[in-house]
Amino acid sequence: MINDFLDFIKIERGYSENTIKSYSRDLKQFNKFAGKIEIEKTNRELIQRYLAYLSDKGYSVPSIEHKLACLKSFFHYLQREGKIQKDPTDDFRLPKKAKRLPKALSISETIKLIAAPREKNYISLRDAALLELLYASGMRASEAAVLNIDDINLAVSFVKCFGKGAKERIVPINKTALSTIKIYLEQGRPQFPRQDASALFLDKNGKRLTRQGIWLIIKKYVKSTGVRGKTSPHTLRHSFATHLLEKGADLRSVQEMLGHSDIATTQIYTSVSRERLKRMYMKAHPRA
């Protein structure tokens, strides 16, 4: 479960290697403290005893808060994935911190990245369809990994997405992405070894492409195009939302397409747009 969580924050959240190593150390430390207690039986009392143990060991308050934040992220992830019924850290509170603004690519950087698969072999056709779809729909890597062919409606240009908590949403697809997906389905996918008849995206062995596999594909094209570092599948999701708002899309529509249950989560993208607008103003205005 720890490894699954670390994969999640690396691929879906785009956390740095240093952060991932830190979380790994903290979770292994808690795992050692908990001993043979089953994850489902982890409760508030155990968390309290662990925090007291850290204090007795001489850890500073900021260090303990950092370890608690790690545990909260971990158990929140497990609950959302349906692996535990109750989050034992739910009523532990942390000092409020300013939300990190999501990092989005510029429009030119995004187009450069998604246009990177230029070869005409079946692997490149898959990669082109995958990148176009991620940017066209704003879906998470985990959502793209579970897509079936039947989830793409070519006739009306929509994709059926299954998000957190298995919530279903319908997202439109642009003409460029639709055309690229059609080419992949007609010319690319039939060349893969046929092991999974339903999966939209396949790996080289014909099995369903995993979240990790999607991350590696994006990493490959980030390197080949020279697009600035730390670009992940989630960066394309951030770019999708930011570019829509910059071009005049309303917040509610973007919220629905992203699958956010709370519009406050979507509102952070308006801050990104304002920051970019401010930089443009300061650069261009004669009196700035």
N, C-alpha and C positions, 0 to 999 in steps of 0.2 A: 504493500500500500504506500509506503514511503517512496519507493521508486516510481510508482505511478504518479504520485503527487509531484515529484521532482521533474518528471517528464512534462507534466501539465504546465508548471510554471516556466519551464524552459521553452516549450513549443507554443502554448496558447498565450502566455503572458510576456514572453520575450525577456525574462529576467537575465541579468548578467551572470557570468560564470562564478564570480565572487559571491553573489547573493545565493546562488544555488548551493555552493559549497558550504556557506554559512548555515542555510536551512538544513542541509544534510547533517551537519555536525549537531545542530540543536535537536533534530528529531531522533537521531541515534542516541543522544544523551538521555532524552526522555524515555525512549524505548528501553534503555538499560535500567533506568530508575523504576519503570513500571514492571519490569520482570516478565513473568508469565501471564500477567492479566490479559485477557482477551480484549481486543479493541472495542468490541460492542459493550464491554462492561466498564470501560473507562468512564468515571463520573467526576462530578465537581470536586468531591473530597480528595480524589487522587491528584487533581490539578493543584488544589490548595497545598497539599503535602509537598508536591514537587516545588512549588514556588517558595515554600518555607525552607525546603532543603537547599535551594539555590542561595537564599539569603544567609543561611547558616554557613554555607561554603564561602561566603564573602563576596559574592557577585554584586556589582553595583546595581542601583535601581534601573538605569538605562539598559544594562545588559539583561536584567530580568524581564523588563518590558519587551525587549527585542525577542527573547525566547518565548514569551507569552504570545506575541504577535504571530510568531511562526506557528505555534500550536493552534491558534485561532484560525489561521489560514488553512492549515492541514485538516482540522476537524470540520471546518465549513465545507471544504472540498469533498470530504468523505460523505457528509450528509447530503450534499447536492447530487453526488453520484449514486446515492441510495445504498451505500455500504454500511452506514450506521443510521439508526432511527433518530437519535438525539445528539446534538452537539454539546459536549460537556463544558465547553468554554463560552457558551452563548451569553451568559450573564456576567462574564468578566469584562471590564471596561478598560480601554487604553486611552491615554491622552490623545486628543484629536490633533491630527497632523494635516497640513495642507495636501490636498489631493495632487498626485503627480499628473501633469498633463500628458496625455497619450502622444507618442511620437508618430507623426504622419509623414509620409514622403510628399514631395511636391508632385504636381501633376506630371511634369516632364520626367521626373525620376520613376514614377509609377509606370508610365507608358514604356519607358526604357526597359524596366524590369519585366513587364508582362509580354513584351515583344521579343525577349531574349531567345526563346526556343525557336530557332530558324530552320533547323534541319527538317527533312521531310520523312524521317523514320518514325515508326509507331510510338517510340518513347517520347520524342519531341512533340508529336501531335497530342499525346496525353498531357504533357507538361504545359503546353500552350492552352489547352482547354481548362486545365486546373487553375492556372494563374488568372486567366480571363474570368473564370467563374468566381474565384475568391474576391477579386476586385469588383466585379459586377454586382455581387450579392451582399458583400460584407459578412459572409458567414465565417464561423470559427473553423479551424482545421479539424476539430473533432466532428463537426457537423458535415464537413465535406467528406470525411472518411467513411461515414455511414450512409452516404447517398447511394441510392439504387438508380438504375437506368429509368425506371418508372417514375422517379421523383422529378424528372425533367420533362416539362410539358412543352415540346417544341412548337406545337400548334399555336399556343397563346403566349409563349415567351415567359413562362414562370418556372420557378423551382420550388419544390416543397421541402422545407427545412425542419429538422427536429433538433430543438435547442435544449437548454437546461430543463431538467424535470420532464423530458420527453414532450415538451410543448411544441406543437406544430405551428408553423407560420408559412405564409406564401410570399415569395419575394420575386419581383420582376427581373428579367435578364435583358440586357441591351443587345442590339443586333449583332455587334461584333463578337460578343461572347457566345451568342446563340450559333452564329456561323462556325466559330471555332469548335464548339462542342459537336455540331453536326459532322464536321470533317473528321473529328476524332472517332465518333461512333461509327461512321461509314468506312473510314480508311485505316484508322489506327487500332481501335480496340479489337477488331477481328483477328489481328496479327498476334495478340497476346496468347499465351497458353491458356486454354479454357478450363479454369478450375472453379471460378466463381461466376455463375451465369447472371447474377442479379446486380453485383456491385458496379457502380459507374466507373470508378477509378481503380485500376489494377496495378500491382507491382510486376516486376519482370518475370515472376513465377506464375502469374495469373491469379494470385490471391488478392483479396481486398487491400488496397493501399492503406497503411496505418497513419495515424497522426504524426508519428516520428518520421515516417517516409515522406510525408508532405513537407515537414520542416527541412529535411535534407535536400529536397528538390529546390525549395526556395533559397536555401543556403548556397547551393551550387550556382544558381543564376545571379545571386547577389555578388558572388565572387567574380563571375565572368563579366558582369556589366560594370563593376566598380561602383555600384550604388553604395552609399554610406552604410557603415557597419550596423550590427544589431538589428537587422531587418528580419522579421519573423512573419509567420502567417497572420499574427494579430496586427502587425504593422499595416498589412493590406486592409484589414478590417477598419483600423483607425483612419487610414487614408480614404477609404470609401465614405465614411461618415463625414469627415472633415471636408472633402471635396463637394459632397452634396450640399452641405450647409453653406459653403462659400459660394455656390452657384444658385442659392436661393431656395433650397428645399426647406419645408417647414419641419420643426423639431418633432412633432407627433409622428409624421410619416417616417422620419429617420429612426425614431424609437421603435416603431412597429417593424421596420425592416431589420433592425439589429436584434430584435427579440428581447429588448429590455423591459422588465416588468415595472420599473420605476423610471419616470422621465428624468428624475434627478441624475441618474446614471448617464443619460444621453446629454444632459446639459453641459457636461464638462467639455464637449466638443465645441460649444459656442465660445468657450474661453480660448481654445486653440485658434479659432477663426479670428477672434478679437486680437490676440497676440500677433498673428500674422499681419492683420490689417494695420496694427500700430507700427510694426517694423517697416511695412511698405510706406506708410505715411512719413515716418522719420527719415526714410531714405530719399523720398521723392519731393517732399514739400520744401520750397525754397527757404522758409522761415524756421524749419524744424532744426 
